[in-house]
Amino acid sequence: MVRSRLVLSVKVAICKIFLAGAGWQAAAFAADAMGLGQHRSLPFSSGFLWLTATGIGDALGVFLGHAILSSYGLYHGTVSPEEFWKEAGIVCTGSILSGSAWQGALDSCIAGDFQFEVGMLGTGFACGMLFWTGLKAGRSWTRSSTQGSWGDATLSWACGGASAFFVSTDRRYHGNWLQAVTGERTGESGVDVLRAGLSTMLGFLVVQVLLIALVPTGFLWTENESNDEVEEVESVGDQHQSNNLYSAAQGRPGYGTEKNIFGSFIGSHQIPQNASFSSNISREGPTHQV
């Protein structure tokens, strides 16, 4: 269980979180170049359009990572395009909200003369809450099945950790104890994109490791996704078994419809509408591996 949690966490951290941070910083450079804000020298200036641009850059990074992780399944047909776009819409909605709010949340902490650790916690909490809000909103407008409350919550906590560690790269918290690891962004160097990606990835992994150690089985977002798959696999297994029983009764093995766990159909035959057999099939019998 721990291994499966870690493997999925590392995949998401590298493919989505790193690219989210890098996308945020790249968009910040572009927005500065267009005159929407000023972050090359102090004091900083962040207008509404600048903040929105960084949120979009964050979401584009997440979308690219989502596409990379889904590419194998899309190619082999185990992930349907509809499911891909729904999931992309959900996570990108959360990313736009949290990414757009990050600079404003940090600016508020600095204006309040908060210490570095308090600024980290405040910014991480604000962005994590907005990411969670975006997940819920995304599930609503995509009409997607709602993940368990603990699943969305724990994922949002981990993403809040990414936002918190990103604070360490801000030059206004010069010399903080994390900058030896994450570095300090200058607002001018292209290396800032790398620093943004690495700091967010590190923050996500640190919080995620704590969640792996502390959250019981079945409550972490990694298991939530796995449980959804298991339930659908069992449903597919029942349908497959029912189809085989009907086909055997008709003397035509293989006739019927099989459905994989992402809703795409395998084969071209449909069960006749006048078919009559019990839907309450016992789960005893041959094991079907999906």
Buried (B, 14 or more C-beta within 10 A) or exposed (E): EEEEBBEBBBEBBBBBBBBBBBBBBBBBBBBBEEEBBBBEEEEBEBEEEBBBBBBBBBBBBBBBBBEBBBEEBBEEEBBBEEBBEBBBBBBBBBBBBBBBBBBBBBBBBBEEEBEBBEBBBBBBBBBBBBBBBBBBBBBEEBEBEEBBEBBBBBBBBBBBBBBBBBBBBBBBBEEBEBBEEBBBBBBEEEEBBBBBBBBBBBBBBBBBBEBBEEBEEEBBBBBBBBBBEEEBBBEBBBBBBBBBBBBEEEEEEEBBBBBBBBEBEEEEBEBEEEEEEEEEBEEEEEEBEB
